[in-house]
Amino acid sequence: MRFLAIALLLTCTWHDAPVQAGNPVGWSGDWTRSRSGGTAQWFEIRGTGGRNNPLRRQLRVPFDGDQLLVRFQLRYDSSSIDTPPNGNGEFLVLWLDEQDGGDAAGHNGGVPNIGLHVDQDKNAFMARYTSTSQHFSETQLQGDRVYTILAKVSRSQSGSGLPYDRLSVWIDPEITDAGTPAIEVSAKNAIDSIGWIGFATGMKTERDDRILVSELSLATTWMESFGLPARVAPTPTTKPPATNPTTAPTLTATVNFRTEVYPVLRQHCFGCHGGDEPESGLRLDHYDEVLNHLSPRDADASHLIALIESSDPAKQMPPPGDDHTQLSADEIRVLRDWIDEGVVWDHQLLPTPAMQTDHWALQRVDRPEIPAVATTRPLRTPIDAFLASNQQDLGITATETASWPTLQRRIALDLTGLPPSAFPGLEQAASHEALDRWIDQLLCSPAYAERWGRYWLDLARWAESNGHQHNRPRPYAWRYRDYVIQSFQDDKPYDQFIREQLAGDELPEESRCLEATGFLAAARYSGNELDKEIQRQDILVDVVNTTAKTFLGVTLECAQCHTHKFDPFTIRDYYRLQAFFTRGQPGNLLLADAPAETESWVNARWQLFDSVHARMVAQKRRAGVPEPVLVIPKSVIGGMNAQERKAFSALDSAIASIPQVWGWSGGDSDVTVAPHEMRWPLPRDLRSVAEMKTYLRLRGDAKSIGPEVRAGWPAVFGPTPDEVTSRTDLADWIASPDNPLTARVWVNRIWQWHFGTGIVATSGDFGTQGASPTHPELLDWLADELVASGWSTRHIHRLILRSSTYRQSAAFSQRNHDLDPDCQSLWRWPPRRLESEAIRDSALSVAGRLDTTVGGPSVGDDDAEDGYRRSVYLPQQRERIAESLTLFDSPAAVTTCSLRRVSTVSLQPLYLLNSDFMNTISHHFAERVRNTAREDQYAATALRLALGRDASEEEAEKMTQYLRDHSLESLCLVILNLSEFLYVN
């Protein structure tokens, strides 16, 4: 490397070659430098054989701040370096002191020194306060190399006049190295102000040494020391909404509700629109219902006033006629003034009616007695007793036990989504006891957790992208998927599973589970929404609806706009439940094992982003761009200069390397939130999020603000204690054994996923419009048993899988069908088609191409090398879900899915017969058969691998004939298209 150096001799005078007399060539003035940069001034330092301060400079005013950073570049000419084994070694320091002291001043004893000195047998970088206590880095001096040295002197205690007793040094620092200096030194006695900075040489610095220093700069922050902009406040995307409740005007009420408004409503309205059975379902004696037909502080926009003042007889209220008296002008004025002043209500005069219900699902769970029944059929678990009692009442006789191969295949597919050939030894299980042992083994396997975890992901509407127009990816969302799978494999107690997903970030540090909050964060998130109020409200609505339906099995979304028409939930209930989630939002959360300096990287990244964003906004304003001035993140990065972009890229790369999850965090949590890709993200200031309040949204409109509400569960479940405010409180209430819905809903879902239909067929709607339970006593017994077992899902599995009911055949009985055509009494096994994931995974398994690696980032089929991952690990981009899944009714992950639909369309068999994927798999299947069987056993081996049973004589004859005219690959493709392969029987 070559350098243009401007030499400074020990006398600190400029050294230029003299101009000979009469020589016409010479200089005129100083060098002219480009304003765009591109040059650097280097000073050359040489030794004198003793202590000397050849280069020093006074600060404009003495520095008294809490920290000062000094940065410079250093180069040693290799020809002048002495190594300790061969000479004296090298010495050079930069010092920071209160005074100059002259050429020979020592600048030692409490004075920060940074530079080079001998460390045993090498020249190394050093920091010290005194010559008797030197601290060295691992970096050794190399000649002809330019080093960047950065030092920070700081106070351990903030305050003017206190000592600079801490010294940190970095050698060739990167923007991400703030928390990892190469050297750290502290001192009991140190200078308390800085007035001069200079370089010093010593006895080891020789006259022929050539030491170059350059680009010395000062800064008070880490970012500024890299030449990056100082911190600025984030520029808001949009102005605060005009309907922000905190800025709404407060008017003094001039209208008295009790003496002026109430008499008008009682005389003209309550006759039709009051009481428990109002006309059109509209109550005007109920505060929340009245609000929903008004626009507080705006009578002109209120629907009620429009009806009262209407001249159309078909719309006018009260309806014109002899039985109704129209409101006078004074009465209308009273109502108008009342609305304009904010709709003040007298809650003592007209209290909100208490919600009551006798609906079965909202009554407490009482454990019923197990029925005593006389039957020739073995009652292997209490489930059989409940069902046998019902069948006897109907005069039905259940079918016989299925064959062992049928049960082997049923259990394998039901629990793992894979055929029995995937589990060597299962096909030899020819007794109930052997099957019981296999059930226990499969329930502990990753294959079970992957299949049953996929059921839960349907409920969680989990996906790896934001949805909506931009549909940006969520590269860390896969950790929630892995959390769910691991939870099923561990048989995590269901109450703990609930608490972690609703409040994993609020739990004590030893049990904190940020990955679990991916349940809340799975909500769709519109990055193209500029109105932050609407953007946030859309997410909160998604979260409330999903939470209510997943854990409680209720359609609370109907109460978002008005009191539920059928179930005992009010609009106030809806927004009180929303209040548990208002002070939080989704984002990339850094996990507990993140390095300590990660938070500083995130802060530095945003500091750089905000400063460039502010600069670009200012430029646009100067150019006359109208408000609001919008600059998308991509443009901000494009607007950075080379130095800024290098630092930004380094910070982004460092942050991206840290384990994180797309999760949910409260505004008052101590979780570090990393940046995420979004055009117009929610405001990231979590302190403001922590202060947010919840308001009733009239008619469900995010911009129609009603009264403030506090967190609470629906009133029909009883009063919410005043101290309840957090999501942990909500999770504790949902996961309580006293909650009438939670255990019922969960055991019903387990039943549904085993038999195809739940005891309550509408597994996501336990309300009055949902289906009634076919076996209410069995449902309550299972719910109580779940709680009694410590909320063990595996325990409920065993009760079902070991029952005679589960192990009966699918044989049809006309007599039973006539008595129970829908098979609600489960007099036979109900065959059902496999889900999309199980179809694909089963095909891969029999072909020997299934990669059973567990967990990790999603992997597409295009990236498959040695095998294909299970379907649960395929990328789950909203609107871009794999074709093999969507064709067979995989949900779109837009809303929670309690039960997948089952369609039968022509594209399905066309895909199974003609797609590249299925034809590739059939070739691998044929290759596996050739490698494991004799040629005369090809057909029988292929059938057993796929269906788990031996071929009948007729099947064997037909397959042998088929192979005379077609390839083994073709036969394998035919077998993969059999209904028996696609169904659980």
URHU-V136123 format. One line per field, one symbol per residue. ss: DSSP state (2 for helix, 1 for strand, 0 for the rest). phi: phi as a letter, one per 40 degrees, with the letter a starting at -180 (. if undefined). A space follows every 50 residues. Layout:
ss=???
phi=???
This chain:
ss=00000001000001000000000000000000000000000111100000 01111111111110001111111111022200000000000111111000 00000000000111111110011111111100111111110000011111 11110000000000011111100000000000111100000001111111 10000000001111111110022220000000000000000000222000 00000022222222222202222000002220000022222000000022 20222222000000000000000000002222222222220000000000 00000000022200000000000000000002222222222222000000 10022222222222220002220002220002222222222220022222 22222222200000100000001000022222222222200002222222 22200000222002222222200000000002222222222222222222 22000222200000000000222222220000011111110000000222 22222222222222222222220000000000222222000222222222 22222200011111110000001100000000000222220001111222 00001111100000222000000000222222220000000222222222 22222000000000000000000002222222222222000022222222 20000001000002222220000000000001100222222222220001 10000000002220000110222000000000222200000000000000 00000222222222022222222222222222002222222222222000 00222222222222200222222222002222110
phi=.bbcbccbcccfbcbbccccdgcccacbgcccbcccghbbcbbbbbcbga cabcaaaccdbdcbccabbbbabbabcccbcccdcbacgbaabbbbacbc ggcbccfbggbcbbibacbfbacbcababbccbbbbcccccbcfbcbbbb bbbabcbcicgccccbbbbbbfcbcccdcbccbbbbacbadbabbbbabb bacccccccbbbbafcbbabbdccccgccccbcdcccbcdcccddcbccc bccbbccccbcddccccbbcdbbagcbccggbbbbbdcccdcbbbdgacc ccccccccccccdcbcbccciccbbcccccccccccccccchfcbccccb cccccbabcdcccccbccccccbbacccccaddcccccccccccgbbccc ccccdccccccccccbgbccccbdhccccbaccccdccdccccccdcccc ccccdcccccfcabacggccfccbcbccccdcccccccccfddcccdccc ccaccccddcbcacdccdccccdcaccbccccccdccccccdcccccccc cbgbccdcccbaddcbbcbbccdcccccccbdcaacicccccccdccccc cccccccccccccccccccccccgcccccbbcdccccccccccccccccc ccccccccdaacbbbccbcbccbccbcacbccdcccccccccbbbcccfg cdcbcbccbbcacdccchccdcccacccccccccccdcccbdcdcccccd ccccbgbcdbcccbacccccccccbccccccccccdcccggcccccdcdc ccccdcccccdcbccccccaccfccfcacccacccdcccccccccccgbc ccdbggdcbcccccbcibccccccdbcdgbcddccccbgcccgcbcbcac cbbbbccccccccbcdcccccccccccccccbacccbdccccccdcbgac ccdcccccccccccbbccdcccccccccdcccbcb
